[in-house]
Amino acid sequence: MKAIVTTRPLPALEPDSLIEIERPRPKASGRDLLVRVEAVAINPVDTKVRASVANVDGVILGWDAAGVVEEVGPDVTGFQRGDEVYYAGDITRPGSNAEYQLVDERITARKPRTLSFADAAAYPLVTITAWEALYERLGIDRHGADAGKSLLIIGGAGGVGSMAIQLARLAGLAVIATASRQASRDWVLSLGATHVVNHGEFLAGQLAKIGFPEVDFIANFNNTDFYWGVMAEVIKPLGKIVGIVETASPVDLELLKAKSATFAWEFMFTRSKFQTPDMGAQGRLLEETAGLIDIGRIKSIVGERLEGISADNLRKAHQRAESGALVGKLVLGGWA
Ligand SMILES: NC(=O)c1ccc[n+]([C@@H]2O[C@H](COP(=O)([O-])OP(=O)(O)OC[C@H]3O[C@@H](n4cnc5c(N)ncnc54)[C@H](OP(=O)(O)O)[C@@H]3O)[C@@H](O)[C@H]2O)c1
């Protein structure tokens, strides 16, 4: 099978940063599905791993895919050959930038019926992240018990922000999303954000001006260290904050003490990496999201497309992701 790999850290557009090779097609065992990959999406994790790989055999990146089940392992109970699926996969295993990929059935779901493979591939990684961040780490009740409470989303127009805005609105929250450009402002408003503030300017002052000097919840999808002080300042007493981006330097936990504020990490690969007993929750949340997409309650988060999965297009996709100019997700469909 064709596989696109990285062997050493190089700038995205260098011809050798991502190269196409032949790899033996894997066989499904245990609870694995062998999926024929039809479309993939790019995430910051791809560029972060590419920047740190040193492996002469090459590492297959890609943690968002949609495709067709080709073969099932002997212990699989929920899927059969021919099922159309979508999933993010597992950071400890080869990724989706290959014609075939093994994925555990527990972190996989049937893809939304109404979407093409490319449109479906946009969702899994950011959906799992946003769902776990909001509904699990922040404990927001998705059936409406927290309706009317306020959520500040830092980095609203990114992939994770695009899903978080929609999941928070489904729960009835007031959503203040940050966006720094006209295109990203328009994007967050189109997804349902009730207010927009600019992360390029002083956040506390802007929040006070729009009537939210403090907020019930904060979901920070950007620099954890940089926003630590302002998060401590604008979180309500007993409020909750979730972060998803690794810290570059230590943060001062003491700043949250007087308010008894909670800080929680969200890492969407935790369940698959540690094979937690509840890892099937990810398959179920993807299944539920597919249903919400099919009835029109969740909008498209595709911002850009490239036709054809190839080393050349993946290099372009990495470069776009690193440019910081994307809104929503970049997807690649079909094999070039
Ligand atoms: N822990 C996890 O499980 C997990 C999962 C997914 C992602 N992540 C991490 O979370 C981060 C976001 O991921 P993503 O997929 O949403 O990324 P993304 O799509 O690349 O995010 C792009 C967005 O970031 C915004 N942004 C740029 N500079 C910012 C700043 N200084 N403050 C606030 N927002 C800023 C931009 O908004 P403007 O254009 O408006 O400036 C842009 O829309 C990445 O670091 C990623 O690695 C972690």
The ligand as an SDF file (V2000), in Angstrom:
LIG
                    3D

 48 52  0  0  0  0  0  0  0  0999 V2000
   -4.9500   18.2760   23.9920 N   0  0  0  0  0  0  0  0  0  0  0  0
   -5.5860   17.8470   22.9240 C   0  0  0  0  0  0  0  0  0  0  0  0
   -6.2110   16.7790   22.9270 O   0  0  0  0  0  0  0  0  0  0  0  0
   -5.5780   18.6730   21.6730 C   0  0  0  0  0  0  0  0  0  0  0  0
   -6.4720   18.3380   20.6420 C   0  0  0  0  0  0  0  0  0  0  0  0
   -6.5260   19.1590   19.5250 C   0  0  0  0  0  0  0  0  0  0  0  0
   -5.6590   20.2530   19.4150 C   0  0  0  0  0  0  0  0  0  0  0  0
   -4.7810   20.4890   20.4180 N   0  0  0  0  0  0  0  0  0  0  0  0
   -3.8930   21.6870   20.3370 C   0  0  0  0  0  0  0  0  0  0  0  0
   -4.7520   22.8060   20.4510 O   0  0  0  0  0  0  0  0  0  0  0  0
   -4.3000   23.8620   19.6320 C   0  0  0  0  0  0  0  0  0  0  0  0
   -5.4430   24.2970   18.7400 C   0  0  0  0  0  0  0  0  0  0  0  0
   -5.7670   23.2610   17.8500 O   0  0  0  0  0  0  0  0  0  0  0  0
   -6.7000   23.5670   16.5820 P   0  0  0  0  0  0  0  0  0  0  0  0
   -6.8290   22.3240   15.7990 O   0  0  0  0  0  0  0  0  0  0  0  0
   -7.9230   24.2710   16.9980 O   0  0  0  0  0  0  0  0  0  0  0  0
   -5.7130   24.6010   15.8370 O   0  0  0  0  0  0  0  0  0  0  0  0
   -5.9030   25.5010   14.6020 P   0  0  0  0  0  0  0  0  0  0  0  0
   -7.1090   25.0990   13.8300 O   0  0  0  0  0  0  0  0  0  0  0  0
   -4.6120   25.5400   13.8830 O   0  0  0  0  0  0  0  0  0  0  0  0
   -6.1440   26.9480   15.2970 O   0  0  0  0  0  0  0  0  0  0  0  0
   -6.0600   28.0400   14.4930 C   0  0  0  0  0  0  0  0  0  0  0  0
   -6.7040   29.2210   15.2200 C   0  0  0  0  0  0  0  0  0  0  0  0
   -5.8780   29.6450   16.2960 O   0  0  0  0  0  0  0  0  0  0  0  0
   -6.1970   31.0100   16.5330 C   0  0  0  0  0  0  0  0  0  0  0  0
   -5.0930   31.7020   17.1670 N   0  0  0  0  0  0  0  0  0  0  0  0
   -3.9080   32.0460   16.6040 C   0  0  0  0  0  0  0  0  0  0  0  0
   -3.1660   32.7220   17.4910 N   0  0  0  0  0  0  0  0  0  0  0  0
   -3.9060   32.8190   18.6330 C   0  0  0  0  0  0  0  0  0  0  0  0
   -3.6870   33.4170   19.8870 C   0  0  0  0  0  0  0  0  0  0  0  0
   -2.5570   34.0580   20.1890 N   0  0  0  0  0  0  0  0  0  0  0  0
   -4.6460   33.3260   20.8170 N   0  0  0  0  0  0  0  0  0  0  0  0
   -5.8120   32.6720   20.5540 C   0  0  0  0  0  0  0  0  0  0  0  0
   -6.0660   32.1040   19.3670 N   0  0  0  0  0  0  0  0  0  0  0  0
   -5.1180   32.1610   18.4240 C   0  0  0  0  0  0  0  0  0  0  0  0
   -6.4410   31.5770   15.1550 C   0  0  0  0  0  0  0  0  0  0  0  0
   -7.4590   32.5490   15.2640 O   0  0  0  0  0  0  0  0  0  0  0  0
   -7.3200   33.9650   14.4980 P   0  0  0  0  0  0  0  0  0  0  0  0
   -7.1730   33.6130   13.0590 O   0  0  0  0  0  0  0  0  0  0  0  0
   -8.5950   34.6260   14.8100 O   0  0  0  0  0  0  0  0  0  0  0  0
   -6.1170   34.6550   15.0820 O   0  0  0  0  0  0  0  0  0  0  0  0
   -6.8690   30.3870   14.3070 C   0  0  0  0  0  0  0  0  0  0  0  0
   -8.2190   30.4470   13.9000 O   0  0  0  0  0  0  0  0  0  0  0  0
   -3.0550   23.3190   18.9260 C   0  0  0  0  0  0  0  0  0  0  0  0
   -1.9150   23.7110   19.6720 O   0  0  0  0  0  0  0  0  0  0  0  0
   -3.2150   21.8270   19.0070 C   0  0  0  0  0  0  0  0  0  0  0  0
   -2.0020   21.1200   18.9480 O   0  0  0  0  0  0  0  0  0  0  0  0
   -4.7190   19.7470   21.5490 C   0  0  0  0  0  0  0  0  0  0  0  0
  1  2  1  0
  2  3  2  0
  2  4  1  0
  4  5  1  0
  4 48  2  0
  5  6  2  0
  6  7  1  0
  7  8  2  0
  8  9  1  0
  8 48  1  0
  9 10  1  0
  9 46  1  0
 10 11  1  0
 11 12  1  0
 11 44  1  0
 12 13  1  0
 13 14  1  0
 14 15  2  0
 14 16  1  0
 14 17  1  0
 17 18  1  0
 18 19  2  0
 18 20  1  0
 18 21  1  0
 21 22  1  0
 22 23  1  0
 23 24  1  0
 23 42  1  0
 24 25  1  0
 25 26  1  0
 25 36  1  0
 26 27  1  0
 26 35  1  0
 27 28  2  0
 28 29  1  0
 29 30  1  0
 29 35  2  0
 30 31  1  0
 30 32  2  0
 32 33  1  0
 33 34  2  0
 34 35  1  0
 36 37  1  0
 36 42  1  0
 37 38  1  0
 38 39  2  0
 38 40  1  0
 38 41  1  0
 42 43  1  0
 44 45  1  0
 44 46  1  0
 46 47  1  0
M  CHG  2   8   1  16  -1
M  END
$$$$
